């Protein structure tokens, strides 16, 4: 995984990093407040020799440096701790004194430093004073031979003294360290969450999963829940512009073999395929195409709800031969758009959609409209969508960002490819649009609206594809849609 993808995971899951840092800071602050202040008392010894028995100063220096290392261990010995407790009982045992003592040496010198850390400032100083006295006596006793003078002399050159302020806890250091640990842990968790997240997060992932070109990204808009269609005020939204871009891309997928019958489907239910089918049909009709929208999702039809039409009689009634298609097709709005609702709920949707009657109907509709948009059932739920897609010129696969997994999308694409369905492309629905792009589009829309001159009502231009005006202002070409097979 490259660095750029990891950074995208961190940016997508920024809240994980934030929460982790806040928790780490909270824990650090809690431990800092609960920790008891600790003070350090220290004393520094200088080790020397009168050079008795040592031939020269260099050898004497090496001798003393070796001795200093041994004296560092002697400072933390049981014998010295017991003598300290015996001399100055301060409410500590020998083991407790031993645990509070630490030593340090400076390389190349004969200086030895002893430190005593305690929660009681006074006790730390007393223990250090007693320790320094008893240590000098212990060294003299150990180093002095039965007859003669000790070759080592130890003097206190600094201390004993105790720190005026506690050495721990250190709030600034603890909070800084806690924040850094939280940041590193948060970044790791964000990357891990991104790697483990199998849902579609971007257009590139959708293209890789389907192996087909991306024809459009429909941005998410909260107003789409109450106003799903790109009409009225929504006609100038970024969502409407994205549908128009999809319309353009769809028409140029293959200029040599354009798709006239398009099945719109998805991997799962609720990914917005029906909304996209309706809006795509509206956008095509706005461009002057003769469009027929067919609701072939016979299990959960929704086209009639979105468009506000009567779905009591429709596709299923035509397929069983109860009515003629020309009697149930309904014109929607003032555009060249006709709608064939689902009709009565059948007990055998898959068999009905895969029948010869369905194939004959699609052939007839192909001759009566420029483009036929078919809203089908989800591919992974039932086989209805595949059955319809086989009879169409191609399929358009719709996937919702952040909901469908890459595995599910890939399975849906395989279901289409397995029966040789021409997958025209994919659409990422409810995509998160960057704020910069949203701002640029809104600014452009406002400027364009301000610069557009008003057109007098009596001199309104005739649509480019219109061939004369028919009844109720609908073009004659639109009226030809009503002359479907009876």
ChimeraX attribute file (.defattr): number of C-alpha atoms within 10 A of each C-alpha:
attribute: neighborCount
match mode: 1-to-1
recipient: residues
	/A:1	6
	/A:2	6
	/A:3	8
	/A:4	9
	/A:5	13
	/A:6	18
	/A:7	15
	/A:8	14
	/A:9	22
	/A:10	22
	/A:11	16
	/A:12	15
	/A:13	18
	/A:14	15
	/A:15	13
	/A:16	21
	/A:17	22
	/A:18	15
	/A:19	14
	/A:20	22
	/A:21	22
	/A:22	17
	/A:23	15
	/A:24	23
	/A:25	22
	/A:26	15
	/A:27	16
	/A:28	20
	/A:29	17
	/A:30	11
	/A:31	14
	/A:32	18
	/A:33	12
	/A:34	10
	/A:35	12
	/A:36	14
	/A:37	17
	/A:38	17
	/A:39	24
	/A:40	24
	/A:41	25
	/A:42	24
	/A:43	22
	/A:44	20
	/A:45	22
	/A:46	16
	/A:47	20
	/A:48	20
	/A:49	17
	/A:50	12
	/A:51	14
	/A:52	12
	/A:53	9
	/A:54	14
	/A:55	9
	/A:56	10
	/A:57	11
	/A:58	10
	/A:59	11
	/A:60	18
	/A:61	18
	/A:62	14
	/A:63	16
	/A:64	20
	/A:65	20
	/A:66	12
	/A:67	15
	/A:68	23
	/A:69	15
	/A:70	11
	/A:71	17
	/A:72	17
	/A:73	11
	/A:74	17
	/A:75	25
	/A:76	19
	/A:77	15
	/A:78	14
	/A:79	14
	/A:80	22
	/A:81	26
	/A:82	15
	/A:83	17
	/A:84	27
	/A:85	20
	/A:86	13
	/A:87	14
	/A:88	14
	/A:89	14
	/A:90	15
	/A:91	9
	/A:92	14
	/A:93	14
	/A:94	18
	/A:95	14
	/A:96	12
	/A:97	25
	/A:98	20
	/A:99	12
	/A:100	15
	/A:101	23
	/A:102	16
	/A:103	19
	/A:104	14
	/A:105	17
	/A:106	11
	/A:107	8
	/A:108	9
	/A:109	14
	/A:110	21
	/A:111	21
	/A:112	22
	/A:113	19
	/A:114	22
	/A:115	25
	/A:116	24
	/A:117	24
	/A:118	21
	/A:119	14
	/A:120	14
	/A:121	19
	/A:122	13
	/A:123	19
	/A:124	27
	/A:125	25
	/A:126	19
	/A:127	28
	/A:128	26
	/A:129	19
	/A:130	20
	/A:131	27
	/A:132	23
	/A:133	14
	/A:134	18
	/A:135	21
	/A:136	15
	/A:137	13
	/A:138	17
	/A:139	17
	/A:140	17
	/A:141	12
	/A:142	9
	/A:143	13
	/A:144	14
	/A:145	11
	/A:146	8
	/A:147	6
	/A:148	7
	/A:149	12
	/A:150	17
	/A:151	17
	/A:152	18
	/A:153	15
	/A:154	18
	/A:155	14
	/A:156	17
	/A:157	13
	/A:158	12
	/A:159	17
	/A:160	21
	/A:161	16
	/A:162	22
	/A:163	14
	/A:164	10
	/A:165	11
	/A:166	18
	/A:167	12
	/A:168	16
	/A:169	17
	/A:170	12
	/A:171	14
	/A:172	11
	/A:173	12
	/A:174	18
	/A:175	18
	/A:176	14
	/A:177	15
	/A:178	21
	/A:179	21
	/A:180	15
	/A:181	16
	/A:182	21
	/A:183	21
	/A:184	15
	/A:185	17
	/A:186	24
	/A:187	24
	/A:188	17
	/A:189	18
	/A:190	25
	/A:191	23
	/A:192	14
	/A:193	16
	/A:194	21
	/A:195	13
	/A:196	9
	/A:197	14
	/A:198	16
	/A:199	19
	/A:200	22
	/A:201	22
	/A:202	15
	/A:203	21
	/A:204	12
	/A:205	17
	/A:206	27
	/A:207	20
	/A:208	14
	/A:209	20
	/A:210	23
	/A:211	15
	/A:212	16
	/A:213	17
	/A:214	20
	/A:215	25
	/A:216	23
	/A:217	25
	/A:218	25
	/A:219	22
	/A:220	17
	/A:221	16
	/A:222	10
	/A:223	9
	/A:224	14
	/A:225	9
	/A:226	7
	/A:227	14
	/A:228	19
	/A:229	21
	/A:230	23
	/A:231	14
	/A:232	9
	/A:233	9
	/A:234	16
	/A:235	13
	/A:236	15
	/A:237	18
	/A:238	21
	/A:239	24
	/A:240	20
	/A:241	18
	/A:242	16
	/A:243	24
	/A:244	20
	/A:245	16
	/A:246	21
	/A:247	20
	/A:248	16
	/A:249	15
	/A:250	20
	/A:251	13
	/A:252	14
	/A:253	15
	/A:254	11
	/A:255	9
	/A:256	7
	/A:257	9
	/A:258	14
	/A:259	22
	/A:260	19
	/A:261	24
	/A:262	25
	/A:263	29
	/A:264	27
	/A:265	31
	/A:266	31
	/A:267	27
	/A:268	23
	/A:269	17
	/A:270	13
	/A:271	21
	/A:272	18
	/A:273	26
	/A:274	25
	/A:275	20
	/A:276	22
	/A:277	25
	/A:278	25
	/A:279	22
	/A:280	24
	/A:281	27
	/A:282	27
	/A:283	26
	/A:284	25
	/A:285	21
	/A:286	18
	/A:287	16
	/A:288	19
	/A:289	21
	/A:290	24
	/A:291	28
	/A:292	29
	/A:293	27
	/A:294	26
	/A:295	28
	/A:296	29
	/A:297	23
	/A:298	25
	/A:299	17
	/A:300	13
	/A:301	19
	/A:302	20
	/A:303	25
	/A:304	18
	/A:305	10
	/A:306	14
	/A:307	15
	/A:308	10
	/A:309	15
	/A:310	16
	/A:311	21
	/A:312	14
	/A:313	19
	/A:314	27
	/A:315	29
	/A:316	23
	/A:317	19
	/A:318	21
	/A:319	20
	/A:320	14
	/A:321	11
	/A:322	11
	/A:323	16
	/A:324	17
	/A:325	23
	/A:326	15
	/A:327	16
	/A:328	20
	/A:329	21
	/A:330	21
	/A:331	18
	/A:332	15
	/A:333	11
	/A:334	13
	/A:335	21
	/A:336	28
	/A:337	25
	/A:338	25
	/A:339	25
	/A:340	27
	/A:341	27
	/A:342	28
	/A:343	21
	/A:344	14
	/A:345	17
	/A:346	15
	/A:347	10
	/A:348	10
	/A:349	18
	/A:350	18
	/A:351	14
	/A:352	19
	/A:353	23
	/A:354	16
	/A:355	14
	/A:356	12
	/A:357	15
	/A:358	20
	/A:359	17
	/A:360	13
	/A:361	15
	/A:362	19
	/A:363	14
	/A:364	14
	/A:365	22
	/A:366	16
	/A:367	14
	/A:368	19
	/A:369	24
	/A:370	18
	/A:371	23
	/A:372	26
	/A:373	25
	/A:374	29
	/A:375	31
	/A:376	29
	/A:377	30
	/A:378	24
	/A:379	25
	/A:380	18
	/A:381	13
	/A:382	15
	/A:383	16
	/A:384	23
	/A:385	28
	/A:386	28
	/A:387	22
	/A:388	28
	/A:389	27
	/A:390	19
	/A:391	20
	/A:392	24
	/A:393	18
	/A:394	23
	/A:395	30
	/A:396	25
	/A:397	27
	/A:398	28
	/A:399	31
	/A:400	27
	/A:401	24
	/A:402	17
	/A:403	15
	/A:404	20
	/A:405	22
	/A:406	21
	/A:407	14
	/A:408	21
	/A:409	28
	/A:410	17
	/A:411	17
	/A:412	24
	/A:413	23
	/A:414	16
	/A:415	18
	/A:416	21
	/A:417	15
	/A:418	10
	/A:419	12
	/A:420	12
	/A:421	21
	/A:422	17
	/A:423	21
	/A:424	20
	/A:425	21
	/A:426	27
	/A:427	25
	/A:428	28
	/A:429	22
	/A:430	21
	/A:431	21
	/A:432	17
	/A:433	15
	/A:434	9
	/A:435	9
	/A:436	9
	/A:437	11
	/A:438	15
	/A:439	12
	/A:440	10
	/A:441	15
	/A:442	15
	/A:443	12
	/A:444	12
	/A:445	15
	/A:446	11
	/A:447	11
	/A:448	11
	/A:449	12
	/A:450	10
	/A:451	9
	/A:452	8
	/A:453	8
	/A:454	9
	/A:455	9
	/A:456	8
	/A:457	7
	/A:458	6
	/A:459	7
	/A:460	9
	/A:461	9
	/A:462	11
	/A:463	13
	/A:464	8
	/A:465	13
	/A:466	16
	/A:467	12
	/A:468	12
	/A:469	15
	/A:470	13
	/A:471	8
	/A:472	7
	/A:473	10
	/A:474	16
	/A:475	21
	/A:476	15
	/A:477	19
	/A:478	25
	/A:479	16
	/A:480	13
	/A:481	23
	/A:482	17
	/A:483	12
	/A:484	16
	/A:485	13
	/A:486	8
